[in-house]
Structure formats: C-alpha cells, structure tokens
Amino acid sequence: MSTAKLKIDLDALVTNWRSLDAKTNCETAAVVKANGYGLDAGRVGKALANAGARNFFVAAAEEGVALRRAIGEGPGISVFSGHMDGDTKLLKEFHLTPMLNSLDQLLRHFEALPGHPFGIQLDTGMNRLGMEAGEWAAVAEIALGQGPVLLMSHLACADDPNHPMNAHQLQVFHELTDGIEVPRSLAATGGLLLGPKYHFDLCRPGIGLYGGAPYSDAMPVVTLDLPVIQVRDVLAGETVGYSNAWTAKRDARVATVAAGYADGLIRAMGNGGIRAFAGKTPCPVVGRVSMDLITIDVTDLDDVPATLTLINEKQTVDVVADAAGTIGYEILTSMGHRYARTYKG
Ligand SMILES: *Cc1c(COP(=O)(O)O)cnc(C)c1O
C-alpha cells in the first residue's frame, strides 16, 4: 500500500456542529460545498443529518444532486449560485432551493419554476454575489410576493472580529431586511463566533465543522498518514531533493514518504516549519516537496515507523496552511484524490 491515508473523524465533525449550534439560539445549518470541503459531502451530510441538521448549503446545483442522492429526501438543500441557465431540471427533480442573486435569476426562476421554493441573496458590501440595495429596492415587492424562504448575505471579514466591515455589513443587512417577515441568515463560521447580533434565524458554518480556523475550539477532523517508501543514510554535506534544496549538516537518515504537491501538499509547504510525526516525535520535512514524494529527516528516531503523520491534532490543517502561506480551507479542499480515505463514526 503506497498511498497516503486520510482519516476523517465524523464524530469530531458532529461534535463541532453541536458545539457551534450550542452557541446560538437559532437554527444551525451546514455548508458542504466543494464536496464537503474535500471530505465527502455525502458522508458529512449523512452524519450531520443524523445528528439533527435540517438544512445544507452547496455552491452548485450539481453538488446538490450528489448530496440529495446521499442523504435522501427530508433535509433542505440550498444552492448559493442560485438558478443558473440549465439548472431548472436539477432544482426541480432533486428539490433544491436556489438562493437567487440577481433580477435575471429571479425572472428565470419565476418563469421556469413557479411555486418552487427559493431564497434571496443580498450583497451587503462584499461585491461578490447577491442583489445590491438599488436592485433589491426595485424588485423586493415582486420577490416577496412569491414567498422566499430565506433572505441571506455573506460577511467579507468575519474571521477578524475587530474589522469594521462586520458592523457595516450588519447595518446594511438590517436596512435591507428589517420589517420583512422572512427568515434571515448572515453568518458563516466567523459570523457565528461574532455573537448573537449576527445570528438572525439561521447560521451557515462550513470551515468550523471541519476543524478549521477561525473556530479555534474545533476538534480536529482529519489525520493524514504518509507511508515511508524508503529510508537512506545521507553523509554530512550531501544534498537531498530537487535543486539540492537541503544539505545535511551532520550524518543523517532521510525517509522518503509517498505524497506530494499532486496530493495537495503544496510546494510552498517545504519552505519551513512543517514536521512529520512518528507518534509524538516531530521530524522536520527537508528539501523540496516533489509531485509524489516528500523527504523527512528521521535521524533522531530509534526506529522509523511504516508511516509518518503530516496532519494531526498538533499540526492541524491551519498550521500546515500557515507554513504554506495559505488558509486551512485551501489545504482541505486540495486533499488529493489518491488518498485512501477512512471514516470514523
Ligand atoms: C462558504 C460559505 C459559507 C461557509 O463559510 P465558512 O467560512 O466555511 O464557515 C457560508 N456562506 C456562504 C455564502 C459561503 O460562500
């Protein structure tokens, strides 16, 4: 077996959903776009539905279809990209609720699927998706007449509690929606952690469920074990890997493990600070990350185990992300297709 093993702890995921839910007095949905942040939307969805989640969000109708097939009828599935040309059949057949973003989408939806549930996405300053104040003012009456199930918007800076953009977007959201008798949703993980003013009727956490920042109390959900293919002795002064990027300062032992940037362990990670663990003992990653291989200095180990662990409760996806100059979201959603995935719970 030469492929890396990705272990996914669905019990930890459910615990994260429950503890986020316990911080609010509103409904807590679950965002499972990008195949459940790379961890399998079907399995994630089933685990959370069994734990009591009633509503899920995906990015595209096609993701909604896959999720519906996995979790069956019952829970609601909403689509952030709304009602795109060509989505009608999928939305109808698989009972997906589009979050409409524009006048065009409203018209398309009312014409193609009259009476089919929908929500409305408002832009409160992020300038990414949703209707802006002027557009909303023009169509609100018609849209509300058709009975939307949710009015939602998204925060741009909620991972930074002190950012003035949070309060600004909150105020704009109030201005656009106060007095309307339709459930409202503003907060993802970051917004949920900002406190009750941001909760409204439904929160939509994603990353926090999967153990990522900004939810610092999250239980880690993923563990990544890399099989050792070969161990070699390297003399002081010899080099390892592409571009001779690492030179042994002492006589050393180097283990070559099976995973690389083609598996989402991006090259930038090799630039510093990342370790692979033999049990609790950290061993530095040395040299360049290759497409399928990473080299690790195991000189200080008495025995080299069959696998070394790259992501665990000490070195979380966020630690690996920091070292690579990116965010946990990107590390998670880049997790390679070659990994043998095993699920607990
Ligand atoms: C991705 C996304 C979420 C979830 O965000 P997290 O930061 O992962 O909690 C919620 N709402 C929208 C509109 C999103 O695009």
The ligand as an ORCA input file, in Angstrom:
! r2SCAN-3c Opt
* xyz 0 1
  C     -18.534     29.129      2.020
  C     -19.693     29.905      2.519
  C     -20.156     29.719      3.830
  C     -19.388     28.922      4.859
  O     -18.269     29.675      5.234
  P     -17.205     29.179      6.335
  O     -16.275     30.323      6.453
  O     -16.551     27.973      5.758
  O     -17.939     28.891      7.578
  C     -21.335     30.362      4.189
  N     -21.999     31.164      3.319
  C     -21.559     31.387      2.057
  C     -22.331     32.271      1.155
  C     -20.391     30.779      1.617
  O     -19.951     31.002      0.368
*
